[in-house]
Amino acid sequence: MRALISVSDKTGLVEFAKQLKELGWDIIATGGTMKLLEDSNISVINISEVTGFPEICDGRVKTLHPKVHGGLLARRDDASHLQALADNEIEFIDMVCVNLYPFKQTISREDVEMEDAIENIDIGGPSMLRSAAKNYRDVTVVCNPEHYATIINEIKENGNTTLNTRLQLSAEAYTHTAEYDMCIATYMRRQAGLNEKLFLEYDLVQSLRYGENPHQAAKFYRQLEPVSYSLAFAKQLNGKEMSYNNIQDANAALALTREFQEPFCCGLKHMNPCGAAIGTDVVDAWNKCYNADTVSIFGGIVATNCEVTAQVAELMKPIFLEIIIAPSFTAQALEILCTKKNLRLLEVKMEPSNEQPKQYVSVNGGLLEQDIDLHSEMVVPTMCVTEKTPTVQQIVDMNFGMRIVKHVKSNAIVVVKDGVTLGVGAGQMNRVGSAEIALKQAKNNGATADLVLASDAFFPFNDTVTLAAQYGVTAIVQPGGSMRDEDSITACNELGITMAFTGKRHFKH
């Protein structure tokens, strides 16, 4: 039996090769792999002894040879294949152990030159993996050191790997080469200025119990590289397994939390905030958030950008919550909250970054891609379009309201005061309908004066202004851009309301 070994990742290789030798296998090796094994007193056969041809072109050509691929691809049950090998003095190769040049690691360097990237495109390695994987009935192909122990154990027990193991390893090898080629294709297309193809690579995190409803199957995947504010890379410290709807809601909560650097807390239900507030610390932010809507938060999700302390944990514990998300939890807080065995506690990296992540949404037969809406236009006095100018506190609340409303399903209206949401109107088919919901909720909260109203998009009519005035709104912030903007401005002037146009819409469908 013969194994051809040529690896970039040499983890566990020496021990693996020693055990193969002890089991009677001959080892063929190339370049750095051969040197490592020889330095470890493991006898190997130089690839050039097999091919009868030297390595050429700085090692670019060494395994692309019939005596390699013939030995891999020949079917042991086909007499014509066996005769072809005999006629050409080709011997079987029964195992290929190959992993590829570190192309992805190379292009991840900030200073990488295209020439360096090109030199780290492996040609012979993928070819051997594919040949061996195609002939899995007779050849073992391994591209992951994690499988070394399984392979050795099966050879010890059976004299060779099992057919089922070889099939699984074959599938893994094709996956490995597909991911490798996808990475190269993406890089080369970017260098060439081509964009009509989209390649995505995600790994399975878990199979979910079901999707949005019990009759829908669902799975959760994540991208390869960790990012901030990502549920996919969260650490679960307590509670039941996350569901499809939990994941959707938690992701929405993280997106909203990302808006704030000051102490912030939000409660969320069905991907819409039901209460949100900034505070002097996590306790203050939680109290304001909870009191903004003590009814809707029942069974909801809480996210904060502060460490959860024992003091705030004691306040949260009596409330029925599905999930609490934070950058960290103190040991005392965990001791308090982990007594609720079903409560999911998620620790999420919340560090500012310059990344511009993409958002992908599937449609029937297609996929939409867009930049995630990370930018919030800061409201300044020069944005005022009315006779009455906003106070400093109103500008502060306008900025707070706009950062909240962009995370509410359109049509979206929020009513705020002193850094706290008082009313949220979400997902209505007309804007005045959303406004009515938010304003009535604010009134039910006892807020009837000096309110600030924020809208995710322009007012098509002045009816929202008229309604807002009836509920004590004295300041409005919206993107502007309607053909009837002047009607809303006139209504504000008549009613003594100050209004600012940001010029930036924040639809959320």
Helices and strands as residue ranges (DSSP letters): E 2-6, H 13-22, E 26-29, H 31-39, E 45-46, H 47-51, H 66-73, H 79-87, E 95-98, H 103-107, H 114-119, H 124-134, E 140-142, G 145-147, H 148-158, H 163-192, E 202-208, E 218-223, G 231-233, E 235-238, H 244-257, E 264-269, E 272-278, H 282-292, E 300-304, H 310-316, E 321-326, H 331-337, E 344-347, E 358-363, E 366-371, G 381-383, H 392-405, E 413-417, E 420-425, H 431-444, E 451-455, H 463-470, E 473-478, H 485-495, E 498-501
